[in-house]
Amino acid sequence: GGATTPQPPGSPAPSQPSLSPRLQTEPEPVPTSDGYDRGKQRVLIIGSGFGMELNPAQFQVVKDAGFQIHAVTTLPNPENPQFPVQTFLPTIVKAIKEFDPHVVVCASKGGAYMTALWQTGQWLGPCVIINRHPTLVGLPKGVTVILCAGSNDEYYQYKREDIEALVRSGTPNRSLLYYTGNSGLLGRGYTREGDRHNMASLITYDCLPRLLDAAMCGGDPELHLMQSWNRFITPERIEAENWLGFKPHDLRRLWQSQDQKGMDENVLFSVDTSTEEYRMVETCFRAQPTVPRAYHDMNPGMWTHLDILKIERVENGMQEDGNAEPYFRSLARGIENQGLEFRPGLHTKWAFHGSSAVEEIVTNPISGFQPLMSGIRAAALWGPGTYFARDAKYVYDGGFCKLLPDGSKQMLLCLLMTGIPCLGSPTHPGVLPIRHGRHRYNSSIDCLSNPEIYVTQNPGAAYPAYVITFA
């Protein structure tokens, strides 16, 4: 992965991410319990390479987020031959002393100044770095670093594996790679495209400000970013998911089979329409995200008018007890072994799955989802595995539902054990990248900013909890 480094001419025009509209309405910032307030956080921007004039939207999104900002704009281009970076460091160091930032952020060629600050020990606080600059050969220990990179960067061309290895050189649970890559091909195009040198994804969905939040959170920036995904789900759906529960065993409290064992001959039990349980499942099914979807949303108005014909609870004791439950426990241990707290609702999720094999999935005594054997139509998009969608409407729009003889359709609402996900890749061989040490990522997603698709690789990582039949 040698770098080709033609001079970035300031920066090219921003590339528009395909199919993700620039949001007119950003979600409301989520107030955090610890009194964190963007208006009190000081962000120092290394101006050289940040595209203050050539990519003004990047600066604007940080400004609009309400941070206190100081930009050091008097720095020359450090990529000129034989450039004495050290000569200009005092300008940045003076700004650090006077402004006392909580985080320092740079982009493109500004990375040369950041590495010089590290080498001289003059800034070891939180850092957000946009583009993997060639001078970045390792991350300093004990420093919180978020590195942002796109697979289509036309100036700094590195393989994803090489950038991942660079980020692993930092301190575990203190470094995060925010990476965007191309999906596999669907027809003649991609459903999502990786960023170019000007990372267009950073200015949608409040992404760059959330990465700054994550850098300053004092804990693992990766988990902080994952927590921020909840703002794209309605409060009503969040409440419904909390009510249903986030552990496989939680679901048994609602079971009607003998002794709630799920060993009856029949695994499907109709949920009474007058119950809270029915209302919660319906809420999840009908929920639309709080921001426009990245994928083509067909006829959004019709979704509210669909009729739910029945909701059935899946009580498959052998699958829950012999597969979902052990996987849930081993996932929890794996995350705790990385020095992190395992949190159901963060490391587990509710999501939807469409398949013509609904009956086989819910009745299988061992596992309903045999990921690496299921030749799913979309399998090439983000790598092998079983695909789940955050939104039921995506499953419907994609034509993944089971069609019944009477014209009605079915899909599954599943409890997923996603753990810590990484960005999927059509070239993933079925084993996900290493997070640090011997620990690998647990699942994959279509986007680290605002995921809409989850891919699981282990048969125990999903329990099919409900079958929803609608017309």
Secondary structure, 3 states (H helix, E strand, C coil): CCCCCCCCCCCCCCCCCCCCCCCCCCCCCCCCCCCCCHHHCEEEEECCCCCCCCCHHHHHHHHHCCCEEEEECCCCCCCCCCCCHHHHHHHHHHHHHHHCCCEEEEEHHHHHHHHHHHHCCCCCCCEEEECCCCCCCCCCCCCCEEEEEECCCCCCCCCHHHHHHHHHCCCCCCEEEEEECCCCEECCEECCCCCCCCCHHHHCCCHHHHHHHHHHCCCCHHHHHHHHHHHHCCHHHHHHHHHHCCCHHHHHHHCCCHHHCCCCCCCEEECCCCCHHHHHHHHHHHCCCCCCCCCCCCCHHHHHHCCEEEEEEECCHHHHHHHHHHHHHHHHHHHHCCCCCCCCCCCCEEEEECCCCHHHHHHCCCCCCCHHHCCCCCHHHHCCCEEEECCHHHHHHCCCCEECCCCCEEEEEEEECCCCEEECCCCCCCCCCEEECCEECCEEECCCCCCCEEEECCHHHEEEEEEEEEC
